[in-house]
Amino acid sequence: MITDDAKQRIIQAVDARFDEQLAATAALVGTPSRREHEEPAQDLIESRLQDLGLRVDRWAIDSDGLKAHPGYGPSTVDYTGMTNLVGTHHPSRDNGRSLILNGHIDVVPQGPEDKWSRSPWDAEVCEGWMYGRGAGDMKAGLIANLFAFEAVRRAGYDLTGRVHLQSVVEEECTGNGSLAALLRGYSADAVIISEPEEDALVRANVGVLWFTVRVSGNPTHPREMASGFNAIDAAFDVMQALRSLEQTWNDRKGEHPYFEDLDHPINVNFGEIRGGDWPSSVPAWCELQVRVATYPGTNADEAWTEIEECVTDAGARRSADGGSPSRPTFDTVLTPNGFYADGYVLEPGSDAEELLERTHHDAFGAELTSFTTPGYLDGRVFVNYGGIPTLVYGPVSEDIHGFDERVSIESVRKCTKSMALFIAEWCGIDEG
């Protein structure tokens, strides 16, 4: 364990640079990094990694090995111009434990900007919160990783364990960025992912599948609707069937540890719907973009089979009710187009979790709590495919993915202190 004096020096180093940390966070929030447009924001991160004197690795995540991996999520964009970044600290005396500090650079779309109370890109600070798309999810955490690492050095210590600081793409839609980093050979004795997690530790989270359902109908003029087949009406049947499957899976929550007490752990979200070509034509097609959650321990292939059966049965019922020799029955095509990810559980009792409990208490003066989330996290990559204890832990935020997304400044400060203390003790320190 590090000394009380070392702890105080590291905590003071965080405070001394916290204004600069907020400025760096604001600069990153002010650089939009939506999917396929992450490179300017990655340029900022690369510059900071270089300033820290780290060995920097930047590469396009496109690879045959990534696409062949069972954890790969089918992508609908070109990966040849989308890059990951890893800055590595190689200690001069390497006798400590190694660590990955991971964060994602991509953000979700901001939606109609006139619905925000301020610009989503100004990173305005108001009453203890920093606002902006990505402020919480997760640019404050990504910058906190860098400043927590730097604080140990500024306190006068050399780390004796290897550290990889990662800024990855594709967390919001496939998880392929972190998977690409793992497949590139970046591994460690523990991982911290500084997602916005309410000053708490994530114990478990769901798997996620994204897919398109395309329903085909038979177009006619509305005056002859009885001889047509309305694909939008039929798509509604598919939606109802998936809602029934959602309820069935939620009824099984008692079979899954850590999910028993959640009100509604499995959510089906219809994120987009498009269909038809003309108001006065019975629509010949309708597409649904769907996101479905699954329990840890449920393989993505198994869940996909249930989903296919559910949608096929809905089509069969509609065809039986409405089909005739003169009116073609509808058919459906399901296509995975993003997340195809298993969930994971962080089993209690690891040395990493025990240490985080201590450093959290030192920074917050309170006990560390844990919880289960029905959202996706890249922790599944490191736990399921790397066998690495992964601590998803980070600051308080509000309205992530919504209007007026914001992150608590004081929470960011305390989480940075907790992580800096963790880095020092986990990796080990020498007087610099």
N, C-alpha and C positions, 0 to 999 in steps of 0.2 A: 504493500500500500504506500502511496505517496504521502509525504508529510503534510501537516496542517499548514506549514509555511508555504509549501509548494502550491497547495490548493488556493491559498489567498493570493499568491502572485499570479496564478492563472486566471482567477476570477477578476482580479484587477486589470489584467491585460485585456479581457473581453470588454470591460467597462470603458477602458481608455480608447478603444477603437470602435465603440458601438455607433457613434455618429457616422463614421466612415462605412460601417457595415450597412446602415440604413440607406446611405447614399448609393452604395453599390446595388442594394436591392431595388431601389427606385429606378436606377439606370436599367436594370434588367427587366423590370416590369414595363418600363417605357419602350422596350424593344420587343414588339409583338413576335410571338413564336408559335403561331398556329401550324398545324400539320403541313408539311412540305415548305414551310417558310421559317425554319428554325435556325438557319445558318448565321444570320446577323447576331442573334443572341449567343450562339455558340462561339462566335468570334470574341465576344466580351469575356466569356468564361475562359477561353484559351489564353487571352491576354493575362488574366488574373493567375492562372496556373503557371504561366511563364514567370510572372513577377514573384511567385513563391519559390522559384528555382526548381520546379519539379520537371521530371522527364515527361514530356507531353506526347500522347499518342492520339491522333485523330484519323478516323477511317470511316468510309462509307459502309453501312451495315449490310449492304447487299452481298449475299454469299449463298452458294449451294448448300453449305453445311447448315446454315440457319434455316433454310426452307425445308430441309430434310428432318429437322429436329421435331420430336413429338410435342414440344411446347410451343412451336411456331404457330402464330395466328395468321391465316391467309390475308395478304395485303392487297389493297386496291390502288396503291400508288407506287411510283418508281423510287426505289431505295438507292439508286446509284448516286444521287446527290444529297443524301441525308446522312449526316455524320454523328458518331459518338465521340466523346472526349474523355480521356482518362489521364490525369496527372499523377505520377507515382513518386513517392518519397522513398528512396533507398537509404537506410541509415548507414552511417560509417561503422557502427558496431551493431550488427544485426543479431540481437539475442532476445528480442521481445516478440510478443504476439502480433500478427498482422491484422489489418482492418481495411474494410471497404466503406467509404462514405459515399452513398449513392443518392442521386436526385435526378428528376426528369426536367428537361427544358421545355417540352411541348405544353401548350395550353389549349383549352377548348375554345370554340368560337365565342365571341363576346355577345352575340345577339344584337337586337336593335339598340344602337347606342343612345337613342333618345329616351330609353327606359332607365338608363343609369342617372344617378343624381349628379355625376361628374364624369369626365372622360375616363374610359377604362384603361387608358394608357398614361395618365398623368402621375400615378403613384402618389396621390395627395395624402398627406398625413393629417388626421383630424380626430381630436379627442381620444388619442391613444391607439388609433387604428391606421394602418396603411391600406388604402383602397387601390383596386385595379385588377384587371384580369391576370391571373397567375400570382397575385401577391401572396395568397395563401397556398394555392395549389400549383406549383410548390416552390416559387422562386425565393421566398424568404428562407425556406429550409435549405435550398441549394446554396445560397450565399452563406448561410449559417455554417454549413459544412466547412467552407473555406476559411471563415474567420475563427471557427473553433480550432481548426488545425493550426492556423497562424498564431493564435493566442498562446499556445504552448511554447512556441519559439520565442515570441515576444516576452514571455515571462523568464526567458533565459535558459531554456532547456532544449536538449536534443532528444528526439524520439529514437528509441532503440528497436522499434518494430516497423515493418514496411506498411505504408499507407497508400491506398489507391483512392483518389477523389474522382468520382464519375459524374458526368453530365450526359444523360442518355435521351434519345428520342423515343417516340412511339409508346410511351406509357399509357396515354389516354385512349388507345385504340387497339393495341395488340400485345404489348409487353415485349415486343421483339427487340427493343433497344437494350434492355438489361440482359436479355437472353444472348444477344450478340456479344456483349461484353464478357459474359461468362464463357462463351464458346471461344473467345479470343485468348482465353487463358487467365483471365483475372479472377483469382480466388483469394480467400483469406480465412482467418480463424473466426471472424465475425463480420457482420454487416450492420450498419445503421442506415436506414432510409428515413430522412427527416421530413416525412409527409405531415400535413396539418392534422394532428391526431389529439387535440385537446389536452396537451401536456400529459398524455397517457401512452401506454404501450398496447399495440394491437396483438391480441392473443390468437385470433383466427380471422380469416376472411373467406368470402365465397369465391368460387370459380365463375368465369363469365364466358358466354358465347354470344357472338354477334352473327347475324345472318340476314339474308334477304329472302322474303317469300314473294314469288311472282305468281299471281293468279291470272289465268287466261280465260276469257269469256267468249261470247259470240255477239258481235255488234249488229244492231238493227236500228231502224228509225223508231223513235218513241211511240209512234202510232201502232207499231207492230211489236211492242215490248214482249208480248207473250211468246213470240218465236225467237227472241234473243236470249242472251244469258249475261246478266250484269256482273262483271268481275268485281266491282266495288262491293256490291251486296255479298258476293261470295267471300271476299276478303274479310268482311265482318264476321262471317262464320268461323274463319280461321282464327281471328282475334278472340272470339268467345271460347274456342277450343283451347287456345293457349292459356287463357285465364283459368279454365278448369284445371289444366295441368299445373299451373301456378299454385292453385289451392291444394291440389293433391300433394305437391312437394312440401308446401308449408305445413300440411298436416303431419308430415314425417319428421318435423324438427326435433321431437323428443328422442329420435334415434341418433342424433348427431351432437356429440359433446360440444359445449360452449354456445350452441344455438338454441337450446331449449327455452331460454327465457326471453328471446327476441320475439316481438309481436309478429313480425312479418319478414323473416330472413330472406325469403326467395321472392324476387321481384321480376316481373316481365314488363319491359318498357317498349312501347311502340314509339320509336323516336322520330320516324319519318313515314309519310304515306303519300304516294303519288299514283294517279290513275286516270285513265280516260283521255280522250283527245278532243271532245266537242260536247257542249251542253246538250245538243239535240241528237246525240248518238248514244245508244246503250254501250257503256264502256267495255272494250275488248280486253283490257288489262288493268291490273292494279298491283303495285309493289309496296310491301311493308318492310321497313328496316327495324329489326327487332334486337333487343338485348335481353338475355335470360341469365339469371344467376343459378349456380349449383352449389351443393354442399361440398366441403373438403371430403375427400375419399370417394367422391363420385367422379369417375373418369370422364373426360370430355366426350369420348366416343360413345360411352354408355348413355350420357345425357342426350347426345345428338340423335341416337337411335330412338329414344322416347319422343323427342320432338318431332322427328320424321313421322313416326306412327300417329302421333296426335294430329298433325296436319293432314296426313293421308286419310285418316278416319273422318275428319271434318269434310274433306272433299267428297268422300264416298257418300256421306249422309246427304249433302246438298245435291249430288247427282241423283241419288235415289228419290229425293223429294221432287226434283224439278226437271230431270232429264227425260227426253223422249227421242224417238228416232228422228224427228224433225228439228229438235232443238239440242245441239251438242252439249254434253256435260262439260264442266270446267275441269282444268287440271292445274296443278301447282308445281313449282320448282323451288327447292330450297338450296341456297348457296351460302356457305360460310364466307364472311367478308371482314374479318377482324379478329377480335378475341376468340381464342379457342383454348381456354386456359382452365386448368384445375385450380381449386382452392388450396389452402394450406392451413396448418395449425402450428404455432410456435409452442412446442411442448415446454412446460415449466421446468425449472431446475438447472438451466445452463449457467455457466460461469458469467457469460455476457449479461444475462438478465440480472443476476445477483449484483454485478458491478453497477449496472444502470440504476438499480434500486438505491444504491448508496450515493451515486453522483446526483441523481435527481433530488434526493433528500438534502444534499449539501447546497444545491442551487435553489430549491423551492421551499425548503423547510417543511416539507410535507411528504407523505408516503406516496410512492409510485402506484398508480392503479392501472389495470388492464381492462380491455373490453374486446368484444367481437363486432366486426363491421360487415354489413352486407354489400360493401363496395369492393372493387378490384384494387389490388396492390401488387407491385413488382416483387414483394417478398416471396411470392410463390416460386419465382425463378431460382432464387438462391437456396430456399429450403428444399424444394422438390427435386431440383436437378444438380445442386451443388452440395447439399447436405450441410449447409452452413447456418448456424443460429443467426437469425435476422431480426433486428430490433427496429420495427416501424414505429417511430416516436417523433413527435414534433409539436409545433405551437398551436394555440387556439386560433381558429378562424371562423368566419361566418360567410354564408352564401357562396361557397365555392361552386362553380359551374352556373351561378346565378347572376342577377344584377347586383351591383355594389359589393362584389367579392372583397373581402378585407381580412387582415391578419392583425392580431394583437401585438403591439410593439413590445410591451413588457414581457409577454410570453416568449417572444422571439429571443429577447435578451437572456432570460433564464434558461431556455432550452440550449442556447449557445454555450452558456456556462456549464451546464450539465454534460453536454457533448465534449467540451474541451477537457473537463476533468476525466471523462471516460477515456478519451484518446490517450491522455497522459498515463493513466494507470494501466490501461489495457496493453498499450504498446511498450510502456516503460520509458523512463527518462534518465538522461545524464545531464549534469550541469554543463551548459554551453560555454 
